[in-house]
Amino acid sequence: MSRYLFNNLEYLKIFKNDLKTAIVTDVDGTISEIAPSPEKAVVTNTMQNELVKLKEKFSMVAVISGRSVLNAREMVGVEGLLYVGNHGMEFLKDGKLSMHPQVEKYLPQIKKTGQKLKNGELSCLNGLIFEDKGICYSIHYRLSNPSENPREQILNTLHDDPECKGLKIAEGRQLVELRPPVSCDKGTILNNIIEEYGLEKIIYLGDDITDVDAFNNLNKMESEGKIKGASILVLSTEIPSYVKRNSNFIVNGVDEVLKFFQWLSN
């Protein structure tokens, strides 16, 4: 069961005092407040400054986001981090953009299907935001009327649409998403980063269903003695209760993530 982080900081001192520690974090809901629409979310100057301090102190700071990698880079706005977008399907490293080798063949289908959904029967639902992220296509229903059951309507439409066959239908906080059907999630990409960079100590922070894969992989690797890890969940009322069982520690919001970063960097 997750414990409140600030009552258990003694367990994190092994990370704070080791310059080889790596910090890996989600973006929306973790280092930026959730906004009504994706383009309105911001990473504050104060948070940016702390990320710079962490980058200067530790071996790595990486950002893994559901956003496109270029969008995540623009939003976070800190040079020298490892940026991973679309749930691990694209990287931005040393200014070079790379994509998971298996996703390219699905891009036309995802784009075509997303546009069809936007202009089709879902267009009658008020408040939906359709977001083409290149590799993935998101339908946000945060601004929709809950009485219209937007989540169910979106899911039913996607499952009934023959053009969605063969694509992966996934969910996040107040959104449903079309993704390429490849074996890639935040857990597998975290494992790849650990192996590629030879990481020994890692702190992972996230706030959503998609972060459970990373929490689980980190727990598994630590139980096997491969790494020292700590997973931190940023609590919200929008995530299922089971997500809390997969992390080591919990914090109450983005402000407490900032407070933790300040503790780490000092």
C-alpha positions as CSV (number, residue, x, y, z in Angstrom):
1,M,0.0,0.0,0.0
2,S,1.3,3.4,-0.9
3,R,2.6,5.6,1.9
4,Y,2.5,9.4,2.1
5,L,5.9,10.6,0.8
6,F,6.6,13.4,3.3
7,N,6.1,11.0,6.2
8,N,8.7,8.7,4.7
9,L,11.5,10.8,3.4
10,E,14.1,8.8,5.2
11,Y,13.6,6.0,2.6
12,L,14.4,8.5,-0.2
13,K,17.8,9.6,1.3
14,I,19.6,6.9,-0.6
15,F,18.5,8.6,-3.8
16,K,19.0,12.2,-2.7
17,N,22.6,11.6,-1.7
18,D,23.6,9.7,-4.8
19,L,24.5,11.7,-7.9
20,K,23.9,8.6,-10.1
21,T,20.2,8.7,-9.3
22,A,17.9,9.3,-12.3
23,I,14.5,11.1,-12.1
24,V,11.8,10.1,-14.6
25,T,8.5,12.0,-14.6
26,D,5.3,12.3,-16.4
27,V,4.1,15.8,-17.4
28,D,0.4,16.5,-17.2
29,G,-0.9,16.1,-13.7
30,T,2.6,15.5,-12.4
31,I,4.8,18.5,-13.1
32,S,1.9,20.6,-14.6
33,E,-1.6,21.0,-13.4
34,I,-4.3,19.4,-15.4
35,A,-6.0,22.0,-17.6
36,P,-9.4,22.1,-19.3
37,S,-7.7,21.5,-22.6
38,P,-4.2,20.2,-23.5
39,E,-2.9,23.5,-24.9
40,K,-3.8,25.4,-21.8
41,A,-1.5,23.3,-19.5
42,V,1.7,24.9,-18.4
43,V,4.9,24.0,-16.6
44,T,5.6,26.9,-14.3
45,N,8.9,28.8,-14.2
46,T,9.4,27.5,-10.7
47,M,9.0,23.9,-11.8
48,Q,11.3,24.5,-14.7
49,N,14.0,25.9,-12.4
50,E,13.8,22.8,-10.2
51,L,14.1,20.5,-13.2
52,V,17.3,22.4,-14.2
53,K,18.7,21.9,-10.6
54,L,17.9,18.2,-10.7
55,K,19.5,17.8,-14.2
56,E,22.7,19.5,-12.8
57,K,22.8,17.3,-9.7
58,F,21.7,13.8,-10.9
59,S,22.8,11.5,-13.8
60,M,19.6,12.0,-15.7
61,V,16.2,13.7,-15.8
62,A,13.8,12.1,-18.3
63,V,10.2,13.1,-19.2
64,I,7.8,10.4,-20.5
65,S,4.6,11.9,-21.7
66,G,1.4,10.9,-23.6
67,R,1.9,14.1,-25.6
68,S,3.8,14.1,-28.8
69,V,7.5,14.4,-28.0
70,L,7.9,17.8,-29.6
71,N,4.9,19.1,-27.8
72,A,6.2,17.7,-24.5
73,R,9.6,19.4,-25.2
74,E,8.0,22.7,-26.0
75,M,5.8,22.6,-22.9
76,V,8.5,21.6,-20.4
77,G,11.0,23.9,-21.9
78,V,14.2,22.6,-20.3
79,E,17.3,21.8,-22.3
80,G,19.3,18.6,-21.7
81,L,16.5,16.3,-20.6
82,L,15.6,13.0,-22.3
83,Y,12.2,13.5,-23.8
84,V,9.9,10.6,-24.6
85,G,6.5,11.1,-26.2
86,N,3.3,9.2,-27.1
87,H,3.7,6.7,-24.3
88,G,7.2,5.7,-25.3
89,M,6.8,5.5,-29.1
90,E,9.0,8.5,-29.9
91,F,12.2,10.0,-28.5
92,L,13.9,13.3,-28.7
93,K,17.6,12.9,-27.7
94,D,20.3,15.4,-28.5
95,G,17.9,17.2,-30.8
96,K,17.3,14.1,-32.9
97,L,13.8,12.7,-33.3
98,S,13.3,8.9,-33.5
99,M,10.2,6.7,-33.6
100,H,9.4,3.2,-32.6
101,P,10.1,1.1,-35.8
102,Q,6.7,-0.6,-35.9
103,V,4.4,2.4,-35.6
104,E,4.9,4.1,-39.0
105,K,2.7,1.7,-41.0
106,Y,-0.3,2.5,-38.7
107,L,0.0,6.3,-39.0
108,P,-2.3,6.8,-42.0
109,Q,-5.0,4.6,-40.5
110,I,-4.9,6.4,-37.2
111,K,-5.1,9.8,-38.9
112,K,-7.9,8.8,-41.2
113,T,-9.9,7.2,-38.4
114,G,-9.4,10.1,-36.1
115,Q,-10.7,12.6,-38.7
116,K,-13.6,10.3,-39.4
117,L,-14.6,10.2,-35.7
118,K,-14.2,13.9,-35.4
119,N,-16.5,14.6,-38.4
120,G,-18.9,11.7,-37.7
121,E,-21.4,10.7,-35.0
122,L,-19.2,11.9,-32.2
123,S,-19.4,15.5,-33.5
124,C,-22.9,15.7,-31.9
125,L,-21.3,15.4,-28.4
126,N,-20.6,18.8,-27.0
127,G,-17.3,19.6,-25.4
128,L,-15.2,16.9,-27.0
129,I,-11.6,17.9,-28.0
130,F,-10.0,15.9,-30.8
131,E,-6.2,15.8,-30.7
132,D,-4.1,14.4,-33.5
133,K,-0.7,13.6,-31.9
134,G,0.8,12.1,-35.0
135,I,1.4,8.6,-33.6
136,C,-1.8,8.5,-31.4
137,Y,-5.2,10.2,-31.6
138,S,-6.9,11.4,-28.4
139,I,-10.5,12.3,-27.7
140,H,-10.8,14.4,-24.6
141,Y,-14.2,14.5,-22.8
142,R,-13.2,16.7,-19.8
143,L,-15.4,19.5,-21.0
144,S,-18.4,17.3,-21.9
145,N,-21.6,17.0,-20.0
146,P,-21.3,13.9,-17.7
147,S,-25.0,13.3,-18.0
148,E,-24.4,12.4,-21.7
149,N,-22.0,9.6,-20.7
150,P,-19.3,10.7,-23.1
151,R,-16.8,8.0,-22.1
152,E,-19.3,5.2,-22.9
153,Q,-20.4,6.9,-26.2
154,I,-16.8,7.3,-27.4
155,L,-15.8,3.7,-26.4
156,N,-18.9,2.3,-28.1
157,T,-18.3,4.2,-31.2
158,L,-14.7,3.1,-31.4
159,H,-15.5,-0.5,-30.8
160,D,-18.2,-0.5,-33.4
161,D,-16.1,1.2,-36.1
162,P,-14.5,-1.3,-38.4
163,E,-11.7,1.1,-39.2
164,C,-10.6,0.9,-35.5
165,K,-10.1,-2.8,-35.8
166,G,-6.5,-3.6,-35.5
167,L,-5.7,-0.5,-33.5
168,K,-5.3,-0.2,-29.8
169,I,-8.0,1.6,-27.8
170,A,-6.6,3.0,-24.5
171,E,-7.8,5.3,-21.8
172,G,-6.3,8.1,-19.6
173,R,-7.6,10.9,-17.5
174,Q,-10.8,12.0,-19.1
175,L,-9.7,10.8,-22.5
176,V,-9.9,7.8,-24.9
177,E,-7.1,7.2,-27.4
178,L,-6.3,5.3,-30.6
179,R,-2.8,3.9,-30.6
180,P,-0.7,1.6,-32.9
181,P,-1.0,-2.0,-31.6
182,V,2.7,-2.3,-30.7
183,S,4.2,-3.6,-27.5
184,C,5.2,-0.3,-26.1
185,D,4.1,1.4,-22.9
186,K,5.7,3.5,-20.1
187,G,6.9,0.3,-18.4
188,T,8.7,-1.1,-21.4
189,I,10.3,2.2,-22.2
190,L,11.4,2.7,-18.6
191,N,13.1,-0.7,-18.8
192,N,14.8,0.3,-22.1
193,I,16.1,3.6,-20.6
194,I,17.4,1.7,-17.5
195,E,19.3,-0.8,-19.7
196,E,20.6,1.7,-22.3
197,Y,22.0,4.1,-19.7
198,G,23.0,1.5,-17.1
199,L,20.9,3.2,-14.4
200,E,21.1,1.8,-10.8
201,K,18.8,4.1,-8.9
202,I,15.6,5.7,-10.3
203,I,12.7,7.7,-9.0
204,Y,9.6,7.6,-11.2
205,L,6.6,10.0,-10.8
206,G,3.2,9.8,-12.5
207,D,-0.5,10.4,-12.0
208,D,-2.4,8.2,-14.4
209,I,-3.5,4.7,-15.4
210,T,-0.7,4.7,-18.1
211,D,1.9,5.1,-15.3
212,V,0.9,1.8,-13.7
213,D,3.0,-0.1,-16.2
214,A,6.1,1.9,-15.1
215,F,5.3,1.4,-11.4
216,N,4.9,-2.3,-11.9
217,N,8.1,-2.7,-14.0
218,L,10.1,-0.7,-11.4
219,N,8.7,-2.9,-8.6
220,K,9.6,-6.0,-10.5
221,M,13.1,-4.9,-11.3
222,E,13.7,-3.9,-7.7
223,S,12.4,-7.3,-6.4
224,E,14.9,-9.0,-8.7
225,G,17.7,-6.9,-7.3
226,K,18.4,-5.2,-10.6
227,I,17.8,-1.6,-9.4
228,K,16.9,0.6,-6.5
229,G,13.6,2.3,-7.3
230,A,10.9,4.4,-5.9
231,S,7.6,5.1,-7.6
232,I,5.5,8.2,-6.6
233,L,1.8,8.7,-7.5
234,V,0.3,12.1,-7.7
235,L,-3.2,11.7,-6.3
236,S,-6.3,12.9,-8.0
237,T,-10.0,12.0,-7.8
238,E,-9.9,11.0,-11.5
239,I,-7.8,7.8,-11.2
240,P,-9.1,4.4,-10.1
241,S,-8.2,3.2,-6.6
242,Y,-6.2,0.3,-7.9
243,V,-3.5,2.7,-9.2
244,K,-2.7,3.6,-5.6
245,R,-1.8,0.0,-4.9
246,N,1.0,0.0,-7.5
247,S,3.1,2.9,-6.3
248,N,5.4,3.1,-3.3
249,F,4.5,6.6,-2.2
250,I,1.8,9.2,-2.8
251,V,1.8,13.0,-2.9
252,N,-1.2,15.4,-3.0
253,G,-0.8,17.3,-6.2
254,V,1.7,19.1,-8.3
255,D,2.7,21.5,-5.5
256,E,3.9,18.6,-3.5
257,V,5.9,17.3,-6.5
258,L,7.6,20.7,-6.6
259,K,8.3,20.5,-2.8
260,F,9.8,17.0,-3.2
261,F,12.0,18.2,-6.1
262,Q,13.2,21.1,-3.9
263,W,14.1,18.6,-1.1
264,L,16.0,16.4,-3.6
265,S,18.0,19.2,-5.1
266,N,19.2,20.7,-1.8
